[in-house]
Amino acid sequence: MYPWKYWRESRIVFCGAVLCIAALFVLILRQDAPSGTPRIGMASGFFYVMLNVEAFLLGLLAWSFGSFGLGRDLGEKSGSFLLSRPIRRSSFIWMDWGCGLAQLFLIVVLSNLAVWFQAYRIVAAAGDPLHGYIPLNNSTIRLSSLATITSCAVFLVVALVFSFTYFCTILIKHARGATFGALALAGYMAAAHILQHYWPNIQLPGLVVQEFAQLTTKTGNSLAGISDHLWLWMSIRAVVVLLFPFAAQVFLEKADI
């Protein structure tokens, strides 16, 4: 069964990631609860910082997952054998993509549980004065809702990196397509930074969905609440993620293997 083949290729990376998250849980549980009376606003800032850290670390993991699957087989000259089986070529693409994304989804959920648990400890140490809510400048939001939003934002970053990297392995017909994908993503981020610096009116969409609005203060940027049209932007990002496996399917069906 082909999904089992993808699992055999990715299981070491997947199990390693789960073990790292389990170790993080153990460290949190062994750590004493925050002492004193920390400010309740620490939880929102904690989420904002952890979102960026998570997006970077899990993005690297998604890049690794994107190098597995049919694209690697094509480069190792076993693709002709796989594609000779009485299965549509598109089925290989969607089985690869589905297996990889399912594993990454589980990793994102587990990692965000650790983040949510630590934020809850901060809220509990502050006496939970808002009864499950935390402030975002002039507004408040339920802690569980904030955890859900950040989880969705991180997962969309992970899914984008994974889908693009997987498409590159199909395009290059080799596992080194993952390297091409990493260079392309790095080039895009560099181009976005250069355009923003020299032409502020031209802004390329960021890889990370901006779920928090930013308010400029005398001490720098601060969180001002949930971004406008957040769910619309997340829906657009989900559509972009889906475009890459469709593009890989179209390319594979026309390719001469």
N, C-alpha and C positions, 0 to 999 in steps of 0.2 A: 504494500500500500504506500503510495507516494508521500502522503503527509508524514508517515513514519520516517521516511528518508530525510525530510527537512528537520525533523526532531532530532535525529541522530547527529546531524551536522551542527545544530545549534544548542544541544542540551548542555554542553559544558559551560557555555557563556550564560545560559539561562540559570542553571543551578548555581553558578558563581554569583550572579546578581542576587538571587534569592537568599543565599547565605550571607551576603553583605548586608542586606536589609534586616535579616534576622539578628545579625551582630549589632546593628544599629538599635534595634528594639531592646536588646539585652543591655546595651550601654545606657539607654534612656531609663530603663527600669532600675538599673543599679545606681543611677545618679539620684542624689537627693533632690527633693522638690525644691523649686526656687525659694530661697529664704527671703524674709522681709515681706514687704508689700510692693511688688513690682507694679508699674503702671499698666493698666489694662490695654493701653494703646500699643504696648510691646508686641502683642499677639499679631496685630495687623502688619506691623513692620517685619515681624518674624516670617510671616507668610510671603511677603514681597521679596525678601532676601532669598528664602528657600526656593521660591519659584525659579529664580534665575540660576541658582546652583543646581537644582534638579534638572532644569531644561538643558544645561550644559552636560552634566554627567549622563543623563539618560539619552541625550542626543548622541553621545559617543557610543552608547550601547546600541541604539537604533542603527547607527552606521555599521556596526559589526553584524547585526542581524541582516542588514541589507545585502551583505556579501555572500550569504548562503543561498542555496536553492538552484534553480535551473540555470541561471547565468553562469555560475561556477562550472556546472556540468558541461555547458556548451564549450567553454574554454578547455576543459580537460578531455575533449573529443568523445565524451560519452553521451552527448546530447543527441546524436543521431540515433543511438540505441533507444533512449527514452522516448524520443518523438516518433519512433517506429511503432510504438505500442498503440493499440486501438483506442486511444484517448485523444480528444481534441487538444490542440496546443494551448488554447485559452484556459483549459482546465488546469494545466500545470502552473500557469501564471497565478490564477486565483487561489489554488491550493497553497502555493508558496506564500503568497501575500497574506492570505487568511491565517495560516499557521504562525507566521512571524508576528503579525499584528496582535493575535490573541495572546501570545507570550508577553509581548511588550505591554499590552493592556493590564495583564495581571501584575507585572512588575511596577507599573505606574500606580496601580491601586495600593499595593503593599507599601511602596515608598511614601505615598501620601498619607497612609494611615499612621506611619511613624511621625510625619510632620504634624498632622492633626493632633495626635496624642500629646506631643510636646507643647503645642500651642494651648491645648486644653489645660495642661499643668500650669502654664503661665496664668491663664484666666482664673483657675481655681486658687492659685496662690494669692491672687489679687482680691479674693473674696467674691468673685463673680458678681460685681455690683449691678450689671445690666442683665442678669439672668439669661445667660447664653448668647448675648449679643456683645459685639465689640465695636468701638468707634472707628470710623474712617473720616477724620476731620469733623465736618458738621453733620454727618449722618452716621447711622449704625447699621450693622449687618449681622445676621446670625452666624455664629462660628461654623456651623455645619454647612451653611450656604457658601461661605467663603472657601471652605475646604473643597466643596464640589466644583466651584468655579476654577480654582487653581488646578485641580486635578484635570479638568477638561482642557485648560490651557496648556498644561504640560503634555498631556496625551496628544494634542494636535501638533505640537512641535515634534514629538517623537515619531508620530505617524508620517509627518512630512519628510523628515530626514530618512526614515526607513523606506518609504515609497520611492523617493527620488533616487536613493542609493541602489535599490533593487532594479529600478528602471535602467540605471547606468550599467549594471552588470549584464542585463539583457542586450543593451545597445552595443556594448564593447564585446560581448560574447566571452567574457572572462571575469574572474573574481577581481582582477585589477580595476574593473569598472568602479569598484568602491573607492579606490584612490581618486579616480577622475571625479566621482561624485563629491568627495570631500573637498577637492580643489575648487570645484564649481561653486559649492556652498560658501567656502571661504572667500572666493572672488566676489560673490554676490554681496556678502556682508561688507567687504572692503569698498565695493562700489557704492553701496548705500551710505557708508560713512563719508566717503569723499564727496558725494553729491550733497549731502546734508551740510558739509563744512563749507563748500564753495558756492553752492546754489541752494540755499535754505528752502526755497519755494518748491524744489523738486525732492520728493521723499518716496523712496521705494518701500513697499510693505516689509515690515520686519519679520524675521522667522518666528519670533515669539509674539503671540497674541497679547496686545496690551489690554488686559482686563481691568487695570486700575487707571483712573484719570490722574494726571499729575498737576499739582498746583505749585507754581513758582513762588517761593518765599524768600525773605532776606537770608535765611540760612540754607537756601538751596531748594531743590524739589521735594515735595512731600505728597503723600497720598491724599486724594480729594474725594474718593468714592469710586464706584463702578463706572467704567467707560460707557459713553453713549453708544447705542446700537451694538452692544457686545455680542448678543446672540446672533445678530446678522453677520458680523465679522467672523464668528466661529463657524457659522454655516457655510460661508464662502470658503473658509480655510478647509473645511471638510470636503467640499467639492474639488478643490485643488488637489487634495490628497488622493482622491479617487481618480483624478485624471492620469496619474502616472501608471497605475496598473493597466488602465485602458490603453494608454500609449504603448506599454510593453506588449500587450496582447496584439495590437495592430502590427507592430514591428515584427514580432515573432511569426505571425501568420504569413507575412510576406517574405520573411527571410529564407534564404536557401541554406539549409543545414546539411 
